[in-house]
Amino acid sequence: MAVDLPSQDITSGCSEDEEPFGRLLKTSHGRQTTMDGPEAKLDSSESNENLDLELLLPDNLELIRTKGDKSPAVEETWFVIALQVFFPFLIAGFGTVAAGLVLDIVQHWKVYQQISEIFILVPALLGLKGNLEMTLASRLSTAANIGHTDNSKDKWKLVGGNLALLQVQATVVGALAAIAAVVMGWVLDGHFDINHATLLCASGLVTATSASFILGSVMVAVVLFSRYCKINPDNVATPIAASLGDLTTLSLLSWISKFLYNKIGTEHHWVAPVICVGFFVVLPVWCYICHKNHFTHDVLYSGWVPVISAMVISSSGGLVLDYAVVSYHGIAVFSPVMNGVGGNLVAVQASRLSTHLHQLGRPGRLPKGSKYKGCIDTFFGPGADAKTVRVLMLLVVPGHLVFLYTIRMMQGGHTSFTAVFTTFYLLVGVLQVSFLLLLANWLVHWMWKRGKDPDNCTIPYLTALGDLLGTALLAAAFHFLWFIGDRDSDVGD
């Protein structure tokens, strides 16, 4: 049975609580197009059968067919999902491996040795990819999938507003991370150095804003190109953000810190303070742009709790890592990879879940059949979401094996790759990703039911919890290997 939409554009007078599909369709301007008349009033007996509904989306005028479901998108096969996710996932993993190798080099630089507080900045700034860039990727993917990028005027307004919003968030988070590093260094060392404090603040601000602008621009290009090639951007955007995030951020932080350190004690000692002042002078301009843009107005005021909370959670993971590295030096090279794999995969699922809910309605009311149903349905259910979970789980072990082999070829770390070590490492990876995917399923639906946009709220929490959980499980695995006497792994050397 086919249902045809009227050819003319009809402005709806329906309330937000009305059932979204097939009577309610979202347009690119937040308006709603409804179907009136007998076509919209399907017989209840027919609605329980597997009907083929042909829905004509108002934005892209693209004919899409679904069967037995009110979702407006063609259901992807497991092969398509795996193909689109696997290669960005591999690239993201190699990015985390490269970041670990870079950190192994720059830790011997004079600026890192003289100003040890820079190490406190590292996890907070690396966490920005989950707090800001991957959240942006999820937000843009959802906007693309519901048609906001099909109109040229809306597309560039969406892009400009989100890049400005990224600068606001990066400035605030970079400053907070630097203040935390200064305070912690002051408490631990017992003295305060104004030159070190301004260097940390300037380095944090320049790194956070520059990395966010570079990665944000890449995310825009990836999402628009994916849309053009008819690839689901939810499958590729967040892993690519993760792949470039660690390496770009760590390289920028090291270069900026070295540059500013060389200015201390010279006639150019004023560079760092001027940089700090300059960023806060420009901040109101970015805020004004976001305030006037209807795509970013709400996020400007409501998106801070997840970002700041995620930074605190990531810092807790940093404390666990700091404790573990003292006894198990080999853990350092594996921690970014473990945390990166978990964060990348759960970000894909969270982005896809959010897009699916946006296509069916608006935050505040769960569409029929879209509620969280529990652990069994998350992994073994019949729907498209459970299928994606199974595909993502199948990527965990092959991905980790590839990354372990790469680390071994690069002669990184202090750990021998024995069968026992590899088994426990893979077990930790599977446990971490399983928990994160289960948590993502619950958290996205919970946020949606509370009227919050999951694109802005869930990925910061999930990636930060992935860092904390991955580091804690990895430390527990190393401790257990040492306890059972697996001395061949050199886990304590």
C-alpha positions as semicolon CSV with decimal commas, in nm:
position;residue;x (nm);y (nm);z (nm)
1;M;0,000;0,000;0,000
2;A;0,147;0,338;-0,093
3;V;0,078;0,674;0,067
4;D;0,147;0,976;-0,154
5;L;0,217;1,317;-0,014
6;P;0,038;1,616;-0,163
7;S;0,246;1,801;-0,419
8;Q;0,213;2,137;-0,249
9;D;0,390;2,233;0,074
10;I;0,144;2,237;0,363
11;T;0,222;2,415;0,688
12;S;0,119;2,216;0,987
13;G;-0,081;2,334;1,281
14;C;-0,012;2,017;1,477
15;S;0,135;2,008;1,822
16;E;0,484;1,880;1,894
17;D;0,340;1,573;2,063
18;E;0,181;1,439;1,746
19;E;0,310;1,114;1,600
20;P;0,594;1,205;1,361
21;F;0,581;0,953;1,072
22;G;0,407;0,917;0,840
23;R;0,185;1,214;0,947
24;L;0,460;1,448;1,059
25;L;0,777;1,533;0,867
26;K;1,050;1,773;0,973
27;T;1,178;2,031;0,727
28;S;1,504;2,219;0,715
29;H;1,360;2,527;0,886
30;G;1,209;2,354;1,185
31;R;0,863;2,372;1,020
32;Q;0,653;2,061;0,996
33;T;0,475;1,922;0,692
34;T;0,170;1,718;0,770
35;M;-0,063;1,488;0,582
36;D;-0,429;1,547;0,618
37;G;-0,720;1,360;0,477
38;P;-0,792;0,992;0,437
39;E;-0,437;0,906;0,332
40;A;-0,310;0,977;0,685
41;K;-0,581;0,771;0,856
42;L;-0,466;0,416;0,805
43;D;-0,683;0,138;0,931
44;S;-0,551;-0,002;1,259
45;S;-0,552;-0,357;1,127
46;E;-0,345;-0,254;0,827
47;S;-0,096;-0,062;1,041
48;N;0,004;-0,383;1,217
49;E;0,105;-0,550;0,890
50;N;0,431;-0,505;0,702
51;L;0,330;-0,210;0,489
52;D;0,549;-0,043;0,227
53;L;0,520;0,330;0,284
54;E;0,666;0,559;0,020
55;L;0,763;0,883;0,189
56;L;0,868;1,187;-0,011
57;L;1,103;1,390;0,205
58;P;1,040;1,764;0,159
59;D;1,403;1,874;0,161
60;N;1,581;1,650;-0,086
61;L;1,275;1,520;-0,277
62;E;1,423;1,175;-0,251
63;L;1,193;0,874;-0,266
64;I;1,270;0,643;0,026
65;R;1,099;0,314;0,105
66;T;1,084;0,142;0,439
67;K;0,914;-0,181;0,532
68;G;0,738;-0,246;0,860
69;D;0,899;0,063;1,010
70;K;0,830;0,434;1,029
71;S;1,192;0,530;0,991
72;P;1,249;0,763;0,695
73;A;1,579;0,608;0,589
74;V;1,661;0,296;0,393
75;E;1,784;0,032;0,637
76;E;2,153;-0,040;0,586
77;T;2,278;-0,396;0,565
78;W;2,541;-0,519;0,809
79;F;2,796;-0,531;0,527
80;V;2,740;-0,166;0,433
81;I;2,772;-0,058;0,798
82;A;3,090;-0,262;0,847
83;L;3,244;-0,135;0,523
84;Q;3,173;0,230;0,602
85;V;3,289;0,207;0,965
86;F;3,593;-0,022;0,935
87;F;3,832;0,195;0,735
88;P;3,772;0,519;0,933
89;F;3,800;0,304;1,247
90;L;4,141;0,174;1,136
91;I;4,258;0,525;1,051
92;A;4,143;0,644;1,393
93;G;4,336;0,364;1,563
94;F;4,655;0,446;1,375
95;G;4,605;0,809;1,482
96;T;4,608;0,708;1,849
97;V;4,919;0,495;1,793
98;A;5,091;0,792;1,626
99;A;4,994;1,020;1,916
100;G;5,156;0,779;2,162
101;L;5,477;0,779;1,959
102;V;5,479;1,160;1,947
103;L;5,433;1,180;2,325
104;D;5,723;0,938;2,368
105;I;5,944;1,184;2,176
106;V;5,832;1,522;2,314
107;Q;5,843;1,411;2,678
108;H;6,221;1,457;2,657
109;W;6,195;1,817;2,538
110;K;6,322;2,080;2,780
111;V;5,983;2,251;2,815
112;Y;5,824;1,923;2,930
113;Q;6,105;1,860;3,177
114;Q;6,109;2,213;3,320
115;I;5,730;2,266;3,328
116;S;5,589;1,929;3,426
117;E;5,238;2,074;3,454
118;I;5,212;2,039;3,075
119;F;5,153;1,668;3,132
120;I;4,841;1,763;3,326
121;L;4,716;1,951;3,020
122;V;4,764;1,653;2,788
123;P;4,464;1,433;2,889
124;A;4,231;1,732;2,923
125;L;4,315;1,868;2,577
126;L;4,319;1,526;2,411
127;G;3,972;1,475;2,556
128;L;3,847;1,770;2,352
129;K;3,802;1,542;2,050
130;G;3,523;1,366;2,238
131;N;3,386;1,679;2,403
132;L;3,385;1,907;2,100
133;E;3,490;1,765;1,762
134;M;3,310;1,430;1,781
135;T;3,003;1,605;1,920
136;L;3,018;1,846;1,626
137;A;3,049;1,551;1,388
138;S;2,741;1,389;1,540
139;R;2,546;1,716;1,526
140;L;2,637;1,777;1,160
141;S;2,562;1,415;1,066
142;T;2,215;1,444;1,212
143;A;2,158;1,775;1,035
144;A;2,271;1,624;0,704
145;N;2,052;1,317;0,741
146;I;1,737;1,520;0,807
147;G;1,804;1,753;0,513
148;H;1,947;2,071;0,666
149;T;2,245;2,066;0,429
150;D;2,040;2,031;0,111
151;N;1,956;2,402;0,100
152;S;2,264;2,614;0,027
153;K;2,166;2,904;0,253
154;D;2,086;2,681;0,550
155;K;2,395;2,471;0,490
156;W;2,642;2,757;0,528
157;K;2,452;2,910;0,816
158;L;2,470;2,572;0,991
159;V;2,843;2,540;0,920
160;G;2,932;2,896;1,023
161;G;2,733;2,880;1,346
162;N;2,884;2,547;1,450
163;L;3,242;2,659;1,381
164;A;3,182;2,971;1,590
165;L;3,031;2,758;1,866
166;L;3,339;2,536;1,856
167;Q;3,560;2,840;1,920
168;V;3,351;2,941;2,222
169;Q;3,365;2,593;2,373
170;A;3,735;2,546;2,297
171;T;3,828;2,881;2,454
172;V;3,640;2,810;2,775
173;V;3,755;2,448;2,809
174;G;4,115;2,534;2,719
175;A;4,121;2,805;2,984
176;L;3,967;2,578;3,248
177;A;4,216;2,300;3,170
178;A;4,506;2,543;3,201
179;I;4,377;2,681;3,532
180;A;4,344;2,327;3,667
181;A;4,700;2,247;3,558
182;V;4,834;2,564;3,723
183;V;4,652;2,499;4,050
184;M;4,754;2,134;4,068
185;G;5,114;2,222;3,986
186;W;5,108;2,492;4,252
187;V;4,979;2,247;4,514
188;L;5,226;1,974;4,422
189;D;5,537;2,192;4,382
190;G;5,462;2,440;4,658
191;H;5,546;2,749;4,454
192;F;5,381;2,964;4,186
193;D;5,560;3,091;3,873
194;I;5,372;3,355;3,677
195;N;5,568;3,282;3,358
196;H;5,478;2,914;3,378
197;A;5,115;3,002;3,448
198;T;5,080;3,231;3,145
199;L;5,261;2,978;2,926
200;L;5,018;2,704;3,029
201;C;4,717;2,929;2,974
202;A;4,835;3,052;2,635
203;S;4,935;2,702;2,524
204;G;4,598;2,560;2,629
205;L;4,404;2,835;2,450
206;V;4,602;2,822;2,126
207;T;4,600;2,442;2,116
208;A;4,230;2,404;2,194
209;T;4,105;2,670;1,951
210;S;4,345;2,584;1,667
211;A;4,281;2,210;1,689
212;S;3,906;2,270;1,709
213;F;3,908;2,493;1,401
214;I;4,121;2,251;1,198
215;L;3,925;1,943;1,299
216;G;3,591;2,125;1,275
217;S;3,669;2,226;0,916
218;V;3,763;1,867;0,836
219;M;3,437;1,746;0,990
220;V;3,235;1,985;0,775
221;A;3,412;1,862;0,463
222;V;3,367;1,495;0,559
223;V;2,995;1,530;0,634
224;L;2,920;1,727;0,316
225;F;3,126;1,491;0,100
226;S;2,962;1,187;0,259
227;R;2,621;1,333;0,189
228;Y;2,721;1,400;-0,170
229;C;2,845;1,040;-0,213
230;K;2,529;0,901;-0,043
231;I;2,733;0,760;0,247
232;N;2,586;0,783;0,595
233;P;2,806;1,046;0,771
234;D;2,722;0,889;1,108
235;N;2,942;0,595;1,009
236;V;3,253;0,791;0,908
237;A;3,257;1,140;1,063
238;T;3,314;1,059;1,431
239;P;3,597;0,805;1,369
240;I;3,778;1,052;1,143
241;A;3,745;1,321;1,410
242;A;3,900;1,080;1,657
243;S;4,178;0,977;1,419
244;L;4,304;1,331;1,374
245;G;4,221;1,464;1,720
246;D;4,494;1,316;1,937
247;L;4,780;1,361;1,692
248;T;4,683;1,716;1,594
249;T;4,624;1,832;1,951
250;L;4,941;1,682;2,096
251;S;5,157;1,817;1,813
252;L;5,010;2,167;1,850
253;L;5,051;2,166;2,229
254;S;5,414;2,059;2,206
255;W;5,504;2,312;1,938
256;I;5,327;2,607;2,102
257;S;5,471;2,525;2,446
258;K;5,823;2,503;2,307
259;F;5,780;2,834;2,121
260;L;5,652;3,019;2,427
261;Y;5,912;2,862;2,657
262;N;6,189;3,006;2,439
263;K;6,038;3,356;2,491
264;I;6,066;3,340;2,872
265;G;6,349;3,559;2,998
266;T;6,382;3,748;2,667
267;E;6,248;4,082;2,549
268;H;5,948;3,896;2,406
269;H;5,828;3,764;2,742
270;W;5,499;3,951;2,686
271;V;5,384;3,715;2,406
272;A;5,207;3,462;2,632
273;P;5,006;3,719;2,836
274;V;4,901;3,905;2,520
275;I;4,777;3,578;2,366
276;C;4,565;3,507;2,674
277;V;4,409;3,855;2,672
278;G;4,348;3,841;2,296
279;F;4,143;3,523;2,316
280;F;3,913;3,659;2,584
281;V;3,866;3,985;2,390
282;V;3,749;3,787;2,084
283;L;3,530;3,548;2,286
284;P;3,221;3,779;2,300
285;V;3,225;3,803;1,918
286;W;3,196;3,424;1,884
287;C;2,922;3,422;2,149
288;Y;2,723;3,685;1,960
289;I;2,746;3,488;1,634
290;C;2,621;3,172;1,806
291;H;2,343;3,361;1,983
292;K;2,206;3,497;1,654
293;N;2,225;3,164;1,473
294;H;1,915;2,950;1,530
295;F;2,115;2,631;1,468
296;T;2,347;2,700;1,764
297;H;2,146;2,931;1,990
298;D;2,023;2,659;2,224
299;V;2,355;2,469;2,234
300;L;2,537;2,787;2,336
301;Y;2,342;2,793;2,663
302;S;2,267;2,426;2,726
303;G;2,579;2,240;2,613
304;W;2,817;2,324;2,895
305;V;2,731;2,065;3,160
306;P;2,829;1,762;2,944
307;V;3,152;1,925;2,825
308;I;3,274;2,029;3,171
309;S;3,155;1,707;3,333
310;A;3,337;1,503;3,070
311;M;3,657;1,697;3,138
312;V;3,629;1,608;3,508
313;I;3,569;1,240;3,426
314;S;3,868;1,233;3,188
315;S;4,082;1,386;3,461
316;S;3,981;1,098;3,689
317;G;4,103;0,860;3,422
318;G;4,427;1,055;3,414
319;L;4,473;1,001;3,787
320;V;4,426;0,626;3,739
321;L;4,682;0,628;3,458
322;D;4,926;0,832;3,664
323;Y;4,902;0,577;3,945
324;A;4,933;0,276;3,712
325;V;5,233;0,405;3,515
326;V;5,443;0,418;3,832
327;S;5,426;0,038;3,865
328;Y;5,354;-0,069;3,506
329;H;5,543;0,144;3,256
330;G;5,415;-0,060;2,963
331;I;5,061;0,061;3,014
332;A;5,133;0,407;2,875
333;V;5,158;0,307;2,509
334;F;4,840;0,095;2,522
335;S;4,612;0,333;2,711
336;P;4,549;0,580;2,421
337;V;4,474;0,290;2,186
338;M;4,239;0,115;2,428
339;N;4,053;0,436;2,507
340;G;4,048;0,545;2,144
341;V;3,893;0,222;2,016
342;G;3,615;0,233;2,276
343;G;3,544;0,601;2,220
344;N;3,541;0,570;1,841
345;L;3,299;0,279;1,827
346;V;3,056;0,409;2,087
347;A;3,053;0,751;1,918
348;V;2,937;0,588;1,593
349;Q;2,650;0,413;1,771
350;A;2,548;0,722;1,970
351;S;2,549;0,934;1,654
352;R;2,336;0,680;1,465
353;L;2,086;0,646;1,752
354;S;2,051;1,023;1,776
355;T;1,999;1,060;1,402
356;H;1,731;0,790;1,406
357;L;1,540;0,966;1,684
358;H;1,569;1,304;1,509
359;Q;1,421;1,153;1,196
360;L;1,117;1,030;1,390
361;G;1,033;1,335;1,600
362;R;1,159;1,595;1,843
363;P;1,324;1,562;2,187
364;G;1,082;1,520;2,475
365;R;0,884;1,217;2,363
366;L;1,016;0,880;2,255
367;P;0,869;0,759;1,925
368;K;0,672;0,436;1,940
369;G;0,899;0,132;1,953
370;S;1,217;0,339;2,010
371;K;1,253;0,308;2,387
372;Y;1,545;0,138;2,561
373;K;1,456;-0,230;2,601
374;G;1,744;-0,374;2,799
375;C;2,069;-0,562;2,763
376;I;1,946;-0,855;2,555
377;D;1,775;-0,643;2,290
378;T;2,073;-0,408;2,272
379;F;2,299;-0,688;2,147
380;F;2,063;-0,952;2,007
381;G;1,748;-0,761;1,909
382;P;1,599;-0,771;1,558
383;G;1,621;-0,399;1,483
384;A;1,877;-0,194;1,292
385;D;2,029;-0,055;1,614
386;A;2,108;-0,403;1,746
387;K;2,251;-0,499;1,408
388;T;2,488;-0,202;1,427
389;V;2,593;-0,304;1,780
390;R;2,682;-0,653;1,657
391;V;2,883;-0,511;1,367
392;L;3,076;-0,277;1,600
393;M;3,149;-0,561;1,843
394;L;3,290;-0,769;1,557
395;L;3,540;-0,490;1,483
396;V;3,689;-0,485;1,833
397;V;3,918;-0,790;1,825
398;P;4,051;-0,750;1,466
399;G;4,109;-0,381;1,525
400;H;4,303;-0,432;1,846
401;L;4,513;-0,707;1,687
402;V;4,611;-0,471;1,404
403;F;4,705;-0,196;1,651
404;L;4,900;-0,435;1,874
405;Y;5,095;-0,555;1,572
406;T;5,167;-0,195;1,473
407;I;5,297;-0,110;1,821
408;R;5,515;-0,421;1,814
409;M;5,659;-0,329;1,473
410;M;5,730;0,023;1,599
411;Q;5,899;-0,129;1,907
412;G;5,680;0,081;2,133
413;G;5,625;0,025;2,504
414;H;5,795;-0,203;2,754
415;T;5,578;-0,513;2,718
416;S;5,635;-0,842;2,539
417;F;5,337;-0,960;2,334
418;T;5,282;-1,304;2,484
419;A;4,969;-1,511;2,428
420;V;4,855;-1,449;2,787
421;F;4,903;-1,074;2,760
422;T;4,725;-1,055;2,424
423;T;4,432;-1,259;2,558
424;F;4,383;-1,034;2,860
425;Y;4,427;-0,720;2,650
426;L;4,157;-0,831;2,404
427;L;3,929;-0,930;2,693
428;V;3,960;-0,580;2,838
429;G;3,880;-0,431;2,497
430;V;3,568;-0,641;2,453
431;L;3,442;-0,564;2,806
432;Q;3,499;-0,191;2,762
433;V;3,319;-0,165;2,427
434;S;3,031;-0,389;2,542
435;F;2,965;-0,170;2,845
436;L;2,991;0,153;2,643
437;L;2,749;0,034;2,372
438;L;2,498;-0,075;2,635
439;L;2,538;0,259;2,813
440;A;2,499;0,451;2,485
441;N;2,168;0,279;2,410
442;W;2,030;0,376;2,750
443;L;2,182;0,724;2,768
444;V;2,066;0,842;2,424
445;H;1,705;0,739;2,491
446;W;1,715;0,882;2,844
447;M;1,846;1,218;2,722
448;W;1,586;1,227;2,444
449;K;1,302;1,152;2,684
450;R;1,417;1,440;2,907
451;G;1,394;1,677;2,610
452;K;1,770;1,710;2,553
453;D;1,943;1,667;2,219
454;P;2,166;1,355;2,241
455;D;2,400;1,499;1,977
456;N;2,508;1,762;2,230
457;C;2,501;1,556;2,549
458;T;2,589;1,191;2,506
459;I;2,924;1,166;2,323
460;P;3,119;1,377;2,581
461;Y;2,997;1,150;2,862
462;L;3,056;0,829;2,666
463;T;3,408;0,911;2,548
464;A;3,510;1,036;2,893
465;L;3,369;0,726;3,061
466;G;3,546;0,520;2,795
467;D;3,876;0,680;2,898
468;L;3,813;0,613;3,265
469;L;3,686;0,257;3,215
470;G;3,952;0,161;2,961
471;T;4,237;0,287;3,178
472;A;4,098;0,121;3,492
473;L;4,040;-0,216;3,319
474;L;4,383;-0,203;3,156
475;A;4,548;-0,129;3,490
476;A;4,357;-0,418;3,647
477;A;4,472;-0,650;3,365
478;F;4,836;-0,551;3,411
479;H;4,807;-0,600;3,787
480;F;4,649;-0,944;3,741
481;L;4,918;-1,051;3,495
482;W;5,183;-0,951;3,747
483;F;4,995;-1,131;4,023
484;I;4,973;-1,463;3,835
485;G;5,346;-1,446;3,760
486;D;5,340;-1,373;3,386
487;R;5,695;-1,238;3,399
488;D;5,745;-1,284;3,024
489;S;5,516;-0,990;2,967
490;D;5,756;-0,754;3,146
491;V;5,453;-0,569;3,274
492;G;5,645;-0,423;3,563
493;D;5,952;-0,308;3,374
